[in-house]
Amino acid sequence: MTPLSFDHPGAFLLAPLAVAPLLRSTLRASSIPSLQCLPADSVSDLVDAVLKLVGVTALLASLIGAAGPFFPEEEIERVAEGAQIVMLIDRSGSMNETFAGRNPSGGEESKAAAAKRILKAFVDSRRRDLVGVAAFSTSPMLVTPLSDHPDATKAAIDAMDRPGLDYTNIARGLAMALSMFRASDSNFSRAILLISDGAGVIDPRIQDNLRADFRKTRVNLYWLFLRTEGSRGIYDSPEGDAESPQAAPERHLDLYFKSLGVPYRAFEAEGPEATENALQQIDRLERRPMRYFEKLPRRDLGGDFFAVALCAAILLLVAKLSEVRLSSSRGAR
C-alpha cells in the first residue's frame, strides 16, 4: 500500500487548534445561574460530546485538506490471459462509404461506422488485453498507447468514423504500430490488427526495413480487409499480364505480408456480419497468459477532506440554529 503523502506538511503546525472545541463550547451561554439542581440528562451530555467531536473533525479535516494529501503514482503487477494488440485503422476516404461502395443513406452504415461498432464489442469481450489504437491515411497518428483501460480504447475507436483523407500510406502506419511494442515484452502474445478496405503500394526500399522490424518485434499480423462489393479481392489475379503492385495492390500486399516471416492471416469481410466473424476467430487465436505492470496515476485527496470539513461545519450550523434561548423568570416567588 502506497503511503499517504502531503504537498504542504507545514500546515500541521496548526494542528493544536483542532482541540479548541474541547476547551470551549460553541453554543450560546445561558442566563440561568445554575443547572446543578436539575436531574442528569444523558442525552444532552451525549449531544454535547458529539458536537465537540464534530468541531474537532471540522478543524482537523480542514488542516489535512490544506496540507494537500495525495497517494503518489504507483505500479501494480497484473496477471491476465490475453494479448497486446495494436489496432491499426485505415482512415482513407473510402472508409466513409458503405460495403456497397456508396455514401450511407437512411439506416445504412459506412465501413468505418460498422468497424467501429464491432471493434468496441471486441474490446468489451477482452477486458484483460493491452490494446493500443493507431490510425493512418496520408500520415500515421498514434491515438492511444497500449493500455488495459477499455474506456479509453473505445473512445479512440469512436473517433475513427470522422471523415478521412484519400491517400493510404500503409507503410508508415505499420511502422508506427510496430513502434508501440516494447522490446522487454517480447514473451507476450503480440499482434497487429490491420483494418483496411484497400491496400497501398509499399516502396521496395521500405519493404526490407519493415520486414526486419517485424522479425525483430516478433508480432503476429492480422489483416481484416473490408472488401467493397464488386471490388478486387485479396486473392483475385489481375486480368491479362498486368501483374504489378499498382494493378493489384491488395494481392501484392498479401504476398508481401506472407514474406515477413511472422504468423499472418488475412480475412476478407464483405459486410458487418463477416467482419464480426473474423474478429471472433482472432479472439480465439490471441489468448495467452501474460504478466504486466499497470501505472496508476497520482490520486489527490484534498477535496475529500474538505468535503468532510464542510459536512461537519453544516452540522454545527444546524445545531447552532436549533438552540433554544433560556432565561430566568423574573418576578417569580
VOBA-1610 file (N, C-alpha, C; in pm, whole numbers, padded with zeros to 5 digits, always signed):
BEGIN
Met+00085-00119+00000Met+00000+00000+00000Met+00088+00124+00000Thr+00067+00212-00096Thr+00146+00334-00105Thr+00111+00428+00010Pro+00212+00480+00084Pro+00182+00568+00198Pro+00125+00701+00152Leu+00044+00760+00241Leu-00014+00891+00213Leu+00094+00997+00221Ser+00096+01088+00124Ser+00195+01196+00119Ser+00122+01330+00119Phe+00201+01437+00145Phe+00142+01570+00156Phe+00228+01670+00078Asp+00160+01764+00011Asp+00229+01871-00060Asp+00276+01981+00035His+00199+02007+00141His+00229+02118+00233His+00220+02068+00378Pro+00315+01986+00420Pro+00308+01931+00557Pro+00317+02038+00665Gly+00367+02160+00632Gly+00376+02266+00731Gly+00242+02306+00788Ala+00133+02273+00720Ala+00000+02307+00770Ala-00030+02237+00902Phe+00039+02129+00931Phe+00013+02055+01055Phe+00067+02128+01178Leu+00142+02236+01157Leu+00185+02317+01272Leu+00066+02381+01343Leu-00045+02393+01271Leu-00168+02449+01330Leu-00258+02341+01389Ala-00210+02216+01393Ala-00292+02106+01443Ala-00341+02127+01586Pro-00264+02189+01678Pro-00316+02209+01814Pro-00447+02287+01819Leu-00475+02368+01716Leu-00600+02445+01715Leu-00721+02353+01704Ala-00701+02229+01659Ala-00813+02138+01642Ala-00877+02098+01774Val-00806+02116+01886Val-00863+02078+02017Val-00942+02194+02078Ala-00951+02308+02011Ala-01024+02423+02066Ala-01168+02390+02102Pro-01243+02314+02022Pro-01381+02282+02062Pro-01391+02204+02192Leu-01284+02136+02233Leu-01288+02062+02360Leu-01271+02154+02480Leu-01215+02272+02455Leu-01187+02364+02566Leu-01301+02463+02588Arg-01377+02491+02483Arg-01485+02589+02496Arg-01601+02549+02406Ser-01723+02558+02461Ser-01840+02520+02386Ser-01872+02627+02282Thr-01921+02582+02169Thr-01962+02675+02063Thr-02105+02721+02081Leu-02179+02666+02179Leu-02318+02701+02198Leu-02331+02827+02283Arg-02446+02888+02276Arg-02472+03013+02346Arg-02475+02990+02497Ala-02416+03082+02574Ala-02419+03072+02719Ala-02560+03103+02771Ser-02602+03034+02877Ser-02736+03052+02934Ser-02732+03156+03046Ser-02844+03230+03060Ser-02852+03330+03168Ser-02899+03271+03299Ile-02932+03143+03300Ile-02972+03076+03424Ile-02847+03050+03507Pro-02846+03090+03634Pro-02723+03080+03716Pro-02667+02939+03725Ser-02752+02839+03744Ser-02701+02704+03764Ser-02806+02602+03728Leu-02758+02491+03672Leu-02847+02381+03640Leu-02814+02258+03725Gln-02739+02279+03830Gln-02693+02169+03912Gln-02807+02095+03979Cys-02919+02169+04004Cys-03030+02107+04074Cys-03117+02021+03985Leu-03095+02031+03856Leu-03173+01952+03762Leu-03121+01809+03755Pro-03208+01713+03724Pro-03163+01574+03714Pro-03065+01556+03598Ala-02982+01455+03605Ala-02883+01428+03499Ala-02954+01396+03368Asp-02900+01451+03260Asp-02959+01431+03127Asp-02852+01370+03037Ser-02855+01237+03022Ser-02750+01168+02944Ser-02758+01203+02796Val-02879+01230+02746Val-02892+01265+02605Val-02823+01397+02575Ser-02844+01496+02666Ser-02779+01626+02646Ser-02627+01613+02655Asp-02580+01530+02748Asp-02436+01509+02759Asp-02379+01446+02632Leu-02456+01352+02576Leu-02411+01286+02452Leu-02408+01385+02336Val-02512+01469+02325Val-02516+01568+02217Val-02400+01665+02231Asp-02371+01706+02355Asp-02260+01798+02378Asp-02127+01735+02335Ala-02107+01608+02370Ala-01982+01539+02333Ala-01971+01523+02182Val-02085+01489+02117Val-02084+01471+01972Val-02052+01602+01902Leu-02111+01713+01949Leu-02085+01842+01885Leu-01940+01884+01900Lys-01881+01853+02015Lys-01738+01885+02033Lys-01653+01800+01937Leu-01690+01674+01924Leu-01616+01586+01833Leu-01632+01634+01688Val-01752+01680+01650Val-01774+01732+01516Val-01691+01857+01492Gly-01680+01943+01595Gly-01597+02062+01581Gly-01451+02027+01560Val-01400+01928+01635Val-01263+01883+01616Val-01245+01827+01475Thr-01344+01751+01428Thr-01337+01691+01294Thr-01331+01799+01186Ala-01414+01904+01201Ala-01416+02011+01103Ala-01281+02080+01092Leu-01219+02111+01207Leu-01090+02179+01205Leu-00979+02087+01154Leu-00980+01964+01201Leu-00873+01871+01162Leu-00882+01835+01014Ala-01004+01814+00963Ala-01019+01781+00821Ala-00977+01899+00733Ser-01006+02022+00780Ser-00963+02140+00704Ser-00811+02150+00698Leu-00745+02121+00810Leu-00599+02127+00813Leu-00537+02021+00722Ile-00593+01900+00725Ile-00540+01793+00640Ile-00561+01828+00493Gly-00680+01884+00460Gly-00705+01924+00323Gly-00608+02032+00277Ala-00578+02129+00366Ala-00484+02236+00332Ala-00343+02183+00315Ala-00311+02071+00378Ala-00178+02012+00367Ala-00157+01943+00231Gly-00264+01929+00150Gly-00250+01868+00017Gly-00222+01719+00021Pro-00310+01638+00081Pro-00284+01493+00087Pro-00302+01427-00050Phe-00221+01326-00077Phe-00235+01252-00203Phe-00165+01118-00192Phe-00212+01024-00274Phe-00144+00897-00293Phe-00059+00911-00420Pro+00073+00894-00412Pro+00157+00910-00532Pro+00130+00799-00633Glu+00174+00823-00757Glu+00157+00721-00860Glu+00233+00595-00824Glu+00182+00482-00868Glu+00244+00354-00836Glu+00221+00256-00949Glu+00298+00149-00947Glu+00283+00043-01045Glu+00231-00082-00976Ile+00128-00141-01035Ile+00068-00261-00979Ile+00085-00375-01079Glu+00133-00486-01032Glu+00152-00602-01118Glu+00018-00670-01145Arg-00009-00697-01271Arg-00132-00764-01312Arg-00096-00894-01383Val-00180-00995-01366Val-00166-01122-01437Val-00299-01148-01506Ala-00296-01171-01638Ala-00419-01188-01713Ala-00395-01280-01832Glu-00503-01325-01892Glu-00495-01405-02014Glu-00541-01319-02129Gly-00454-01293-02222Gly-00490-01206-02333Gly-00370-01181-02421Ala-00362-01060-02473Ala-00254-01027-02566Ala-00236-00876-02571Gln-00122-00836-02624Gln-00101-00696-02659Gln-00143-00680-02805Ile-00242-00595-02827Ile-00298-00580-02961Ile-00296-00432-03000Val-00240-00404-03116Val-00246-00270-03173Val-00344-00273-03288Met-00450-00193-03277Met-00546-00179-03386Met-00499-00068-03478Leu-00463-00104-03599Leu-00417-00008-03698Leu-00531+00015-03798Ile-00593+00131-03790Ile-00719+00156-03858Ile-00698+00249-03977Asp-00746+00206-04090Asp-00739+00285-04214Asp-00838+00401-04204Arg-00787+00524-04227Arg-00875+00641-04225Arg-00878+00708-04362Ser-00862+00630-04467Ser-00874+00686-04601Ser-01020+00718-04631Gly-01042+00802-04731Gly-01177+00850-04761Gly-01275+00739-04796Ser-01227+00628-04852Ser-01318+00521-04892Ser-01381+00450-04773Met-01325+00464-04654Met-01385+00403-04536Met-01516+00472-04498Asn-01541+00591-04553Asn-01666+00661-04524Asn-01781+00608-04608Glu-01754+00516-04704Glu-01857+00458-04787Glu-01909+00329-04725Thr-02022+00282-04776Thr-02077+00154-04729Thr-02004+00039-04798Phe-02037-00085-04757Phe-01978-00201-04822Phe-02025-00213-04968Ala-02132-00142-05002Ala-02180-00142-05140Ala-02110-00036-05225Gly-02022+00043-05164Gly-01945+00140-05239Gly-02015+00271-05265Arg-02109+00309-05179Arg-02178+00437-05195Arg-02185+00508-05060Asn-02223+00636-05066Asn-02237+00712-04942Asn-02355+00661-04862Pro-02342+00650-04730Pro-02451+00598-04647Pro-02576+00685-04659Ser-02691+00618-04660Ser-02818+00689-04662Ser-02919+00608-04583Gly-03013+00677-04521Gly-03112+00606-04440Gly-03046+00538-04321Gly-03072+00408-04307Gly-03014+00334-04194Gly-02885+00263-04229Glu-02823+00294-04343Glu-02700+00227-04384Glu-02582+00272-04298Glu-02486+00181-04281Glu-02363+00210-04208Glu-02248+00222-04306Ser-02160+00316-04281Ser-02035+00318-04355Ser-01946+00207-04302Lys-01843+00173-04378Lys-01749+00071-04331Lys-01682+00114-04201Ala-01653+00243-04189Ala-01590+00292-04066Ala-01684+00279-03948Ala-01812+00312-03967Ala-01909+00303-03857Ala-01932+00158-03816Ala-01943+00067-03913Ala-01962-00074-03880Ala-01840-00130-03807Ala-01721-00097-03858Ala-01599-00145-03792Ala-01589-00088-03651Lys-01626+00038-03633Lys-01622+00099-03501Lys-01711+00024-03403Arg-01831-00006-03442Arg-01924-00077-03354Arg-01873-00216-03318Ile-01821-00288-03417Ile-01777-00425-03393Ile-01647-00428-03312Leu-01557-00333-03338Leu-01432-00328-03263Leu-01457-00295-03115Lys-01553-00210-03087Lys-01585-00178-02948Lys-01640-00301-02876Ala-01721-00380-02945Ala-01769-00505-02886Ala-01653-00602-02863Phe-01558-00603-02954Phe-01439-00687-02940Phe-01359-00647-02816Val-01344-00517-02793Val-01272-00468-02675Val-01346-00508-02548Asp-01479-00497-02548Asp-01557-00535-02431Asp-01544-00682-02397Ser-01525-00765-02499Ser-01514-00910-02476Ser-01375-00951-02429Arg-01277-00861-02437Arg-01139-00893-02398Arg-01090-00784-02303Arg-01147-00784-02183Arg-01120-00678-02087Arg-00979-00683-02032Arg-00908-00796-02049Arg-00774-00811-01992Arg-00662-00785-02092Asp-00696-00750-02214Asp-00593-00722-02314Asp-00530-00586-02290Leu-00408-00571-02342Leu-00347-00439-02354Leu-00366-00395-02498Val-00448-00295-02520Val-00488-00255-02655Val-00443-00112-02682Gly-00383-00091-02798Gly-00349+00043-02844Gly-00417+00068-02977Val-00433+00194-03011Val-00501+00231-03135Val-00415+00330-03212Ala-00396+00303-03340Ala-00328+00395-03431Ala-00411+00405-03558Ala-00405+00520-03623Ala-00479+00541-03747Ala-00382+00588-03855Phe-00420+00567-03980Phe-00331+00612-04088Phe-00414+00645-04210Ser-00368+00742-04282Ser-00415+00772-04417Ser-00292+00826-04490Thr-00282+00959-04506Thr-00160+01014-04562Thr-00043+00999-04465Ser-00071+01020-04335Ser+00029+01006-04229Ser-00031+00925-04116Pro+00053+00853-04041Pro+00001+00777-03928Pro-00021+00868-03807Met-00107+00823-03717Met-00136+00901-03597Met-00154+00805-03479Leu-00076+00826-03373Leu-00094+00748-03251Leu-00215+00804-03177Val-00315+00720-03153Val-00437+00765-03085Val-00428+00733-02936Thr-00406+00608-02902Thr-00384+00570-02761Thr-00275+00464-02755Pro-00186+00469-02656Pro-00084+00366-02642Pro-00144+00238-02585Leu-00063+00136-02575Leu-00109+00010-02517Leu-00151+00032-02372Ser-00273-00009-02340Ser-00321+00005-02202Ser-00434-00094-02180Asp-00467-00116-02052Asp-00578-00205-02019Asp-00700-00124-01974His-00714-00004-02027His-00828+00081-01996His-00925+00079-02114Pro-01025-00010-02110Pro-01113-00025-02227Pro-01191+00101-02261Asp-01224+00183-02162Asp-01300+00305-02192Asp-01218+00399-02280Ala-01088+00410-02251Ala-01002+00495-02333Ala-00989+00437-02474Thr-00978+00304-02483Thr-00966+00241-02614Thr-01092+00262-02697Lys-01209+00247-02634Lys-01334+00265-02708Lys-01353+00411-02750Ala-01307+00503-02667Ala-01314+00645-02706Ala-01227+00670-02829Ala-01111+00604-02835Ala-01023+00618-02952Ala-01089+00557-03076Ile-01156+00444-03059Ile-01225+00382-03173Ile-01340+00470-03220Asp-01406+00538-03127Asp-01518+00626-03163Asp-01476+00735-03262Ala-01349+00772-03258Ala-01302+00881-03344Ala-01272+00835-03486Met-01283+00706-03514Met-01238+00656-03645Met-01337+00680-03757Asp-01464+00718-03727Asp-01558+00738-03836Asp-01568+00885-03877Arg-01472+00966-03832Arg-01466+01103-03882Arg-01417+01101-04027Pro-01452+01200-04108Pro-01409+01199-04249Pro-01258+01187-04262Gly-01215+01094-04349Gly-01073+01071-04367Gly-01022+01130-04498Leu-00894+01104-04524Leu-00830+01153-04646Leu-00829+01042-04751Asp-00782+01075-04871Asp-00792+00981-04983Asp-00673+00888-04995Tyr-00558+00928-04945Tyr-00437+00850-04969Tyr-00413+00750-04856Thr-00363+00631-04890Thr-00337+00526-04792Thr-00188+00497-04787Asn-00121+00548-04684Asn+00022+00522-04666Asn+00036+00412-04562Ile+00021+00288-04607Ile+00018+00176-04515Ile+00154+00147-04454Ala+00262+00178-04524Ala+00397+00150-04472Ala+00423+00230-04345Arg+00393+00357-04345Arg+00416+00440-04227Arg+00323+00399-04112Gly+00203+00354-04147Gly+00112+00306-04044Gly+00166+00181-03975Leu+00218+00086-04053Leu+00275-00036-03996Leu+00399-00004-03910Ala+00480+00090-03955Ala+00599+00128-03878Ala+00559+00185-03742Met+00455+00267-03739Met+00411+00322-03611Met+00355+00213-03521Ala+00277+00121-03578Ala+00220+00012-03497Ala+00331-00071-03434Leu+00436-00100-03509Leu+00548-00178-03455Leu+00619-00103-03343Ser+00628+00028-03356Ser+00698+00107-03255Ser+00623+00113-03122Met+00497+00074-03119Met+00418+00079-02997Met+00446-00038-02904Phe+00516-00140-02953Phe+00551-00254-02868Phe+00688-00232-02805Arg+00702-00276-02679Arg+00830-00263-02610Arg+00910-00393-02625Ala+01042-00379-02641Ala+01127-00497-02658Ala+01124-00586-02534Ser+01102-00527-02417Ser+01102-00605-02292Ser+00980-00696-02281Asp+00881-00676-02366Asp+00759-00757-02359Asp+00755-00864-02468Ser+00872-00906-02515Ser+00876-00998-02628Ser+00819-01136-02596Asn+00804-01170-02468Asn+00749-01300-02432Asn+00597-01299-02430Phe+00535-01184-02452Phe+00390-01175-02455Phe+00338-01212-02594Ser+00209-01247-02597Ser+00140-01263-02724Ser+00111-01125-02779Arg+00164-01093-02897Arg+00152-00959-02952Arg+00100-00967-03095Ala+00013-00873-03129Ala-00048-00879-03261Ala-00081-00739-03310Ile-00073-00723-03441Ile-00122-00603-03508Ile-00247-00642-03584Leu-00355-00571-03559Leu-00481-00593-03629Leu-00500-00478-03727Leu-00476-00505-03853Leu-00487-00404-03958Leu-00630-00407-04012Ile-00699-00295-04000Ile-00836-00282-04051Ile-00832-00185-04167Ser-00859-00236-04288Ser-00846-00152-04408Ser-00941-00203-04515Asp-00984-00111-04602Asp-01070-00151-04714Asp-00994-00147-04846Gly-00864-00138-04838Gly-00782-00135-04959Gly-00636-00150-04921Ala-00553-00134-05018Ala-00410-00150-04993Ala-00333-00045-05071Gly-00223-00005-05015Gly-00133+00086-05084Gly-00009+00010-05129Val+00064+00073-05212Val+00189+00013-05262Val+00302+00056-05170Ile+00376-00042-05117Ile+00488-00014-05028Ile+00615-00003-05111Asp+00685+00105-05094Asp+00809+00129-05167Asp+00907+00014-05141Pro+00965-00044-05246Pro+01060-00155-05226Pro+01175-00120-05132Arg+01213+00008-05126Arg+01321+00047-05035Arg+01279+00038-04889Ile+01149+00044-04864Ile+01098+00037-04726Ile+01062-00106-04689Gln+01034-00190-04787Gln+00989-00326-04759Gln+01088-00403-04674Asp+01217-00392-04707Asp+01317-00467-04630Asp+01326-00416-04486Asn+01313-00287-04467Asn+01318-00233-04332Asn+01199-00283-04249Leu+01083-00282-04308Leu+00965-00332-04237Leu+00978-00481-04207Arg+01029-00556-04303Arg+01045-00699-04282Arg+01140-00726-04164Ala+01248-00651-04155Ala+01342-00667-04044Ala+01276-00627-03912Asp+01196-00521-03912Asp+01129-00477-03790Asp+01026-00580-03742Phe+00955-00642-03834Phe+00858-00744-03796Phe+00927-00863-03732Arg+01036-00907-03789Arg+01107-01023-03733Arg+01169-00989-03598Lys+01214-00866-03583Lys+01273-00825-03456Lys+01167-00814-03347Thr+01051-00764-03382Thr+00944-00744-03284Thr+00871-00874-03253Arg+00871-00967-03348Arg+00804-01097-03332Arg+00656-01076-03295Val+00585-01018-03389Val+00445-00986-03367Val+00361-01056-03472Asn+00245-01106-03432Asn+00151-01167-03527Asn+00078-01056-03602Leu+00044-01085-03726Leu-00022-00985-03810Leu-00154-01042-03863Tyr-00262-00964-03844Tyr-00393-00999-03896Tyr-00442-00884-03984Trp-00484-00917-04102Trp-00537-00815-04192Trp-00686-00839-04209Leu-00767-00747-04157Leu-00911-00752-04174Leu-00945-00661-04292Phe-00966-00723-04407Phe-00988-00650-04531Phe-01138-00630-04552Leu-01184-00506-04539Leu-01325-00471-04557Leu-01349-00449-04706Arg-01388-00554-04771Arg-01397-00551-04918Arg-01526-00483-04963Thr-01513-00389-05054Thr-01629-00324-05114Thr-01689-00415-05220Glu-01821-00420-05225Glu-01890-00506-05320Glu-01847-00475-05464Gly-01805-00582-05534Gly-01763-00567-05673Gly-01619-00528-05692Ser-01547-00499-05582Ser-01407-00460-05596Ser-01317-00584-05599Arg-01193-00563-05636Arg-01097-00673-05644Arg-01062-00722-05503Gly-01055-00853-05485Gly-01024-00912-05357Gly-00876-00942-05341Ile-00842-00994-05224Ile-00701-01024-05195Ile-00647-01130-05289Tyr-00731-01229-05322Tyr-00681-01344-05397Tyr-00717-01338-05545Asp-00767-01223-05590Asp-00803-01209-05731Asp-00680-01167-05813Ser-00651-01243-05918Ser-00540-01206-06007Ser-00588-01104-06108Pro-00503-01008-06144Pro-00542-00908-06243Pro-00558-00971-06380Glu-00640-00906-06463Glu-00664-00958-06597Glu-00542-00932-06687Gly-00519-01021-06777Gly-00409-01005-06872Gly-00274-01022-06804Asp-00176-00945-06850Asp-00040-00958-06799Asp-00005-00847-06700Ala-00106-00773-06654Ala-00079-00658-06566Ala-00059-00705-06422Glu+00040-00791-06402Glu+00069-00843-06269Glu+00168-00749-06201Ser+00117-00640-06144Ser+00203-00543-06079Ser+00134-00493-05952Pro+00212-00440-05857Pro+00151-00388-05735Pro+00049-00278-05763Gln+00072-00198-05865Gln-00022-00091-05896Gln-00154-00146-05950Ala-00149-00257-06025Ala-00270-00316-06082Ala-00349-00397-05981Ala-00281-00462-05890Ala-00348-00546-05788Ala-00281-00522-05653Pro-00301-00405-05592Pro-00231-00374-05466Pro-00270-00467-05351Glu-00396-00509-05342Glu-00438-00598-05234Glu-00366-00733-05243Arg-00361-00789-05365Arg-00296-00918-05386Arg-00147-00909-05351His-00081-00803-05394His+00063-00791-05370His+00094-00757-05224Leu+00005-00685-05158Leu+00026-00660-05015Leu+00013-00790-04937Asp-00082-00875-04977Asp-00097-01006-04913Asp+00028-01090-04934Leu+00081-01090-05054Leu+00204-01166-05082Leu+00321-01112-05000Tyr+00326-00981-04986Tyr+00434-00921-04906Tyr+00421-00961-04760Phe+00301-00957-04706Phe+00280-00997-04566Phe+00321-01143-04544Lys+00296-01228-04641Lys+00334-01369-04629Lys+00485-01387-04628Ser+00558-01287-04680Ser+00704-01298-04685Ser+00772-01240-04561Leu+00695-01190-04465Leu+00754-01123-04350Leu+00822-01219-04253Gly+00785-01346-04257Gly+00845-01442-04164Gly+00782-01441-04027Val+00660-01388-04016Val+00586-01388-03889Val+00449-01449-03915Pro+00382-01499-03809Pro+00247-01553-03828Pro+00154-01447-03886Tyr+00084-01484-03991Tyr+00000-01386-04062Tyr-00126-01455-04113Arg-00241-01386-04099Arg-00366-01433-04156Arg-00444-01315-04210Ala-00511-01337-04322Ala-00594-01233-04382Ala-00739-01279-04378Phe-00829-01184-04355Phe-00973-01212-04352Phe-01042-01113-04445Glu-01114-01167-04542Glu-01194-01082-04630Glu-01334-01073-04573Ala-01382-00953-04552Ala-01516-00932-04498Ala-01593-00841-04593Glu-01707-00889-04639Glu-01788-00812-04733Glu-01914-00755-04666Gly-01915-00750-04536Gly-02029-00694-04464Gly-02003-00697-04314Pro-02089-00634-04235Pro-02069-00630-04089Pro-02065-00768-04026Glu-02149-00861-04071Glu-02152-00994-04012Glu-02020-01068-04036Ala-01967-01058-04157Ala-01839-01123-04187Ala-01726-01060-04106Thr-01734-00929-04085Thr-01633-00861-04004Thr-01636-00912-03860Glu-01756-00929-03808Glu-01770-00979-03671Glu-01718-01122-03659Asn-01747-01207-03757Asn-01698-01345-03755Asn-01545-01350-03759Ala-01484-01261-03838Ala-01338-01257-03847Ala-01277-01219-03712Leu-01336-01121-03644Leu-01283-01081-03513Leu-01301-01191-03410Gln-01406-01270-03421Gln-01424-01383-03329Gln-01314-01486-03349Gln-01272-01508-03471Gln-01161-01600-03496Gln-01031-01546-03436Ile-01006-01417-03455Ile-00887-01355-03397Ile-00890-01364-03246Asp-01009-01348-03189Asp-01024-01357-03043Asp-00980-01493-02992Arg-01015-01599-03064Arg-00977-01733-03021Arg-00827-01758-03039Leu-00766-01695-03138Leu-00624-01718-03167Leu-00532-01646-03069Glu-00572-01530-03020Glu-00483-01447-02939Glu-00520-01451-02791Arg-00491-01563-02728Arg-00511-01576-02584Arg-00390-01648-02525Arg-00324-01581-02431Arg-00206-01637-02369Arg-00182-01567-02235Pro-00143-01643-02131Pro-00118-01577-02001Pro-00007-01472-02013Met-00027-01359-01948Met+00075-01254-01950Met+00076-01179-01818Arg+00194-01132-01784Arg+00216-01056-01662Arg+00267-00916-01702Tyr+00202-00813-01647Tyr+00241-00677-01682Tyr+00220-00585-01563Phe+00272-00463-01575Phe+00260-00364-01469Phe+00173-00248-01518Glu+00073-00217-01438Glu-00015-00104-01468Glu+00027+00015-01382Lys+00047+00130-01445Lys+00085+00250-01372Lys-00042+00327-01334Leu-00063+00342-01204Leu-00178+00417-01154Leu-00137+00562-01131Pro-00217+00657-01173Pro-00179+00798-01157Pro-00192+00844-01012Arg-00132+00956-00982Arg-00145+01018-00850Arg-00293+01046-00822Arg-00333+01025-00696Arg-00471+01050-00657Arg-00475+01153-00546Asp-00527+01273-00574Asp-00536+01380-00476Asp-00657+01357-00386Leu-00637+01380-00256Leu-00742+01356-00156Leu-00788+01484-00087Gly-00731+01599-00125Gly-00767+01723-00059Gly-00916+01751-00065Gly-00977+01727-00181Gly-01120+01751-00195Gly-01203+01665-00102Asp-01159+01540-00077Asp-01233+01452+00013Asp-01233+01506+00156Phe-01116+01553+00201Phe-01109+01606+00338Phe-01185+01738+00351Phe-01180+01822+00250Phe-01259+01946+00255Phe-01409+01916+00255Ala-01450+01810+00188Ala-01591+01771+00189Ala-01633+01727+00330Val-01545+01652+00398Val-01574+01612+00536Val-01585+01734+00626Ala-01492+01829+00609Ala-01495+01951+00690Ala-01623+02031+00664Leu-01667+02037+00538Leu-01789+02110+00505Leu-01911+02044+00569Cys-01918+01912+00564Cys-02031+01841+00627Cys-02033+01865+00777Ala-01915+01862+00841Ala-01909+01886+00985Ala-01951+02029+01017Ala-01908+02126+00937Ala-01945+02265+00960Ala-02096+02286+00944Ile-02156+02219+00845Ile-02301+02229+00825Ile-02375+02172+00945Leu-02325+02061+00998Leu-02388+02000+01116Leu-02380+02094+01237Leu-02265+02161+01254Leu-02252+02257+01363Leu-02345+02376+01343Leu-02361+02419+01219Leu-02451+02531+01190Leu-02596+02495+01222Val-02635+02374+01187Val-02771+02329+01218Val-02792+02325+01369Ala-02691+02276+01443Ala-02702+02271+01589Ala-02712+02411+01647Lys-02636+02504+01590Lys-02638+02642+01637Lys-02775+02707+01615Leu-02832+02683+01498Leu-02963+02741+01466Leu-03076+02674+01542Ser-03049+02556+01600Ser-03152+02483+01674Ser-03152+02516+01823Glu-03063+02603+01865Glu-03057+02638+02007Glu-03187+02705+02052Val-03221+02682+02176Val-03337+02748+02239Val-03286+02841+02349Arg-03325+02968+02341Arg-03279+03065+02439Arg-03356+03046+02571Leu-03283+03031+02679Leu-03343+03017+02812Leu-03310+03138+02897Ser-03405+03182+02976Ser-03380+03295+03068Ser-03454+03271+03199Ser-03404+03328+03308Ser-03465+03310+03438Ser-03593+03388+03446Ser-03693+03337+03510Ser-03823+03402+03523Ser-03815+03516+03623Arg-03852+03633+03579Arg-03847+03748+03667Arg-03981+03759+03742Gly-03971+03802+03864Gly-04091+03819+03947Gly-04144+03691+04002Ala-04069+03583+03984Ala-04116+03457+04040Ala-04099+03455+04190Arg-04195+03395+04261Arg-04189+03385+04406Arg-04131+03251+04450
//
